[in-house]
Amino acid sequence: MTTFGRALRDQWYLDPDVTYLNHGTVGAPPRAVIAEQFRLMEEIERHPARFMLRELADTTGEATEPSRLRQAAAQVAPFVGVQPDDLLFVDNITTGANSVLRSFPFRTGDEIVVTSLGYGGITLAATYAARSNGCDLRTIDLPGPGAAPHEYVERIEAGLRPESRMIVVDHLAANSALVLPIREIAEVCHRNGTLVLADGAHVPGNIALDIESLGVDWYTGNLHKWAWTPRSSGVLWAAPEHRDVLHPAVISWGLDHGLTAEFDLLGTRDPTAHLTAPFAIELLHSYGEGAVMSYNHQLAWWSGQYLSDAWGTPFATPEEMIGAMVSVRLPERFGSSADDATRLRDELDRRNIEVPVTAHPDGLTVRVSAQVYCDRDDIEHLAETVTELG
Ligand SMILES: Cc1ncc(COP(=O)(O)O)c(C=O)c1O
C-alpha cells in the first residue's frame, strides 16, 4: 500500500522547496503523465499528417474504426458517469460553458442567473450571452462557508423568477471550495422551468462524479485539475433534449455530422492532453479504488479544523460540503481588502508557500488544496508561517 504525503513528491515536477497547497488552481500532472504525453507527441511527429488528419478525429461520423479521440472518450466516460458517445472534449470548462451559453436559443426577455459563488470568467461568459441575446443577468447571493446544504437550495429557489431561463451554478465552487447540493438545486430549478448549466471545474477526480444522475441540463468539468491530466483538457455533457442546438464555440469540419464530430476537430491543435486522460485516470486508480480522493478529503477536512484552531478563526463548514479543498478564515489582523489579500499571498510566496488568498467584506480566507503529495507537515508549516506574520 502506498504511503501518501511528502514521500510521493518526487513523482511530481513540483519544486521540492515549495509547500504547494494550490493544486486546484491549474492542476499539476505527475511526471508519469507528462512522460505519456511526450510519448504521444513523438507518435504524432512520426507521421503528423496521418495522425492528425486520418486517425485523430472522425469528422463525418462514417469511420468504421473509432478515432483516437473516441477511443480516449470511451475510457474517460465511466470516470465521469456518461455514455462514451455523449462525452464531448473541450479545452477547458471556460470553453465548455461558452459552447452552451453561445449556442442556446435564448429569447429576448429571458433571464440568465448566476450566483455570488460563481467563478469570474464563467460569470463574464454568462454576462456576454445575456448582453448579446437581449436577456437580463441576475446574481443570486449565496452564503459563504458555514451554512447548511439546504440553505443553498432554498436561496436559489427563492431567487428564481418565471423568466429565469438558465442558471449557471457550481458543483464545487472556486474560492469557497464548497461542494454544493447540485442534484437538489437542479430539482428546484426545473420546478421553476429553469435549465441548469453545472460548473464542475474542480469535480472530476476531486469527488465521485456521476453526471447522468445529477439531473442537470449541461455539465462541464476539467480533467486537468484533479484528474491528473495535462492542460488543457475539459469535458462537456448535454442532456439529450439539448443536443440538437448545441455547438462548439468554434465551428469547423464536423458541422452537421453529429456532436462528437463537431467537438472533436476544431482546426489544427495539440490533442495530446485529451489523449493522455485515460493514462492519467488509470494512474489515479492504481493507488486503489477511491484511495486518492479519500486521502485528499481527510487531509482537507483535518486542515480546516487544524488551521482555524491555530488561528482562532471560526470554522463551521459541514464535512459533506468539503471535497479535496477547504477554505479557512485568516486572523482579522491581515485585513479584508483585495490589496491585503495580494500582500499576504506575496508574503507567503516569498516564504515558498503557494496558497490562494481571497478578500471578503469580513476578512481574508486561504483555500488549501489537499493532494497526495501533501501531508499534515505542509499544513502545520502554513499555520506557523501565518502565525509568525503580521
Ligand atoms: C469554479 C471554476 N469554474 C471555472 C474555472 C475556469 O477553469 P478553466 O480556466 O480551466 O476554464 C475555474 C478555474 O479555477 C473554477 O474554479
The ligand as an SDF file (V2000), in Angstrom:
LIG
                    3D

 16 16  0  0  0  0  0  0  0  0999 V2000
  -15.3300   27.0150  -10.4340 C   0  0  0  0  0  0  0  0  0  0  0  0
  -14.4620   27.2990  -11.6160 C   0  0  0  0  0  0  0  0  0  0  0  0
  -15.0210   27.4500  -12.8220 N   0  0  0  0  0  0  0  0  0  0  0  0
  -14.2840   27.6710  -13.9140 C   0  0  0  0  0  0  0  0  0  0  0  0
  -12.9160   27.7570  -13.8480 C   0  0  0  0  0  0  0  0  0  0  0  0
  -12.1410   28.0110  -15.1050 C   0  0  0  0  0  0  0  0  0  0  0  0
  -11.3860   26.8860  -15.4730 O   0  0  0  0  0  0  0  0  0  0  0  0
  -10.5570   26.9080  -16.8380 P   0  0  0  0  0  0  0  0  0  0  0  0
   -9.6490   28.0910  -16.7580 O   0  0  0  0  0  0  0  0  0  0  0  0
   -9.8030   25.6260  -16.8390 O   0  0  0  0  0  0  0  0  0  0  0  0
  -11.5390   27.0190  -17.9430 O   0  0  0  0  0  0  0  0  0  0  0  0
  -12.2730   27.6230  -12.6240 C   0  0  0  0  0  0  0  0  0  0  0  0
  -10.8080   27.7140  -12.5270 C   0  0  0  0  0  0  0  0  0  0  0  0
  -10.2050   27.5710  -11.4970 O   0  0  0  0  0  0  0  0  0  0  0  0
  -13.0650   27.3910  -11.4760 C   0  0  0  0  0  0  0  0  0  0  0  0
  -12.5120   27.2700  -10.2700 O   0  0  0  0  0  0  0  0  0  0  0  0
  1  2  1  0
  2  3  1  0
  2 15  2  0
  3  4  2  0
  4  5  1  0
  5  6  1  0
  5 12  2  0
  6  7  1  0
  7  8  1  0
  8  9  2  0
  8 10  1  0
  8 11  1  0
 12 13  1  0
 12 15  1  0
 13 14  2  0
 15 16  1  0
M  END
$$$$
